[in-house]
Amino acid sequence: MQAISEILVPVDGSDNAMRAVRYAVQLAESLGVRIRLFYVFPVSSVEVIGMGGISRDDIDHAAQAAAQRVFDEVHEQLGEIGVTISDDTSVGDAAEEIIRCTEDDEQLLVVIGRRGLSTMQKLLLGSVSEKVVRHAHSPVTVVV
C-alpha cells in the first residue's frame, strides 16, 4: 500500500458529510496531506432541469451555484485550519463519480459520511457510501 497523498471528502450539505469533513481534517493534519472536497450535482436534477428547456450552460451554472453553497458552508464551519483544502465538482451519479476519482490514484483516501441527504433514514449505510465501499479502487473510511 502506498502512502496517502490526498483525502477526498464527498460533501452534500448533510450533517454526516460535515462529520466526515471534520474527521478528514484531523487525519490530514496528522498525515500532512491535503483535502479535496467533492460535490456531485445529481444527474436526476440535470434531467429535471433539462426537461424545463434550460440550456446546458444554465445547468452547469446551477450545479456550480449548488456546489458553492455547500463549499461555503463547509469552509465557514471549519474556520481557519492548518490543512490545504480544494473544492471540486462533478455532475452525475454521486457514487459513480466518487469511484471514478479513485480509479487512477492509489494514494487517495476517501472519507465519506455514512449517509447523506437521502430521506431513507433507516438505512444503516447509505446507498452512495455502500456503493463506494464496494467498488472504490483506493481505501475508504466511513464516518458514522
N, C-alpha and C positions, 0 to 999 in steps of 0.2 A: 504494500500500500504506500502510495506517495504522500508526501506532506500536503496538508491543506493550504491552499493559497488564497481562497476566497470563500465566503459564505453567502449563499443565495437564500434570500428570505422572501417567499411569496407573501404579498400583502393584499388585503381586500377591504380594509376598514373595520374588520371584526376585532373583538377583544382577544380572541385566540391568536390572531395574527400578531397583535401587539405584544402578547406574551412571548411569542416566538422571536420577535424583534429584540426584546429586552434580553432574552436568553442568548441570542446570537451576539449581541453587543458584548456581554460578559465573556463569551467564548472568544470572540475576535480580539478583545483586549488581551486576554491571556495568551493567545497564539500569535499575536502581532500580524493579523491578516485584515483584509478589507471586507466590507459587506456590500452586497448588491441587492437592493430592494427590487422586487419584481412584481409588477401589476399586470394582470391579463384581463383585458376588456373582453367580456364573454361574447362568443360568436353568436349566441342567441340574440343578444342585444343588437348586434350588427344586422341580423336578419330582420328584426322588427323595425329598426330604423330605416333599413333599405326598402321595406315594403311601403314606407311613407313617402317614397320618392326622393329621399335625401341623397345627395351626391356622396361619392367615396371620400372626397376631401372633408365634407361636413362630418362624416362618420369618424374619420381619423381625428378631426378636431374634438369631437365629443369624447372619443377614447382618451385622448391626451388630457382633456379637462377633468375627466373622472379620475384618471391616474394621478394627476397633480393634486387633486383634493386629498386623496389618500396619502400621498407622499408628504404633503404639507402637514397633515395631522400627525403622522409618524415623527417627522422632524421636530414638530412643536412639543410633542410629548417627551421626546428624548432630551431635548435641550442640548447643551454643549457636552460632547463626549470626545474621547480620545481615539476614535476609530474613523477611518475614511469610509464614507457611505456614498454609493452612487445609486441612481434611480434608473430603472429600465422598464419598458413597457412592451406589450405584445397584444395581438388580437387573435382570439381563437378559443379553443378548449383549454381551460386552466391547467389541468393535469398534463395534457399532451405538450403544452408549451414549456412547462417546468421540466418535464422529462427531456424535451429537445435540448434544453440548456445543459443537461448532464451528459449528452452523447459524446462530446469531444473534449471533455475536461475532467480527467480523473482526480484532479486536485480540488475540485469543487465539493463543498459540503452543503447540502440543502437542509435548512432548519425551517420546519413548517408547523403551523398550528394544527391541532387535532381536527378541527373543523372550522369552516368559515361562516359566511352569512346565510347558509342554507337554512330553510325552515324545518328541516328534518332533524330536530334537536335530539332525538332519542338515539341516533346512531352513535355507537361507541367511537368509531373512527369515520371521519367524513369521507365522501366518495373521492374527492380530489387527493387528500393525503393518503388514502388507501391505495389508489392507483399509482401515485408517485412512489410509495414504498415498494410496491411490487415491480415496477418497471424502470426505475431510475438506474443509470449507469454509474452513479457515484453514491457515496454514503448519504443517508437521510436520517435526520433526527426529528422526531415528532414531539412537540411540546404540548403537554396537556394542561 
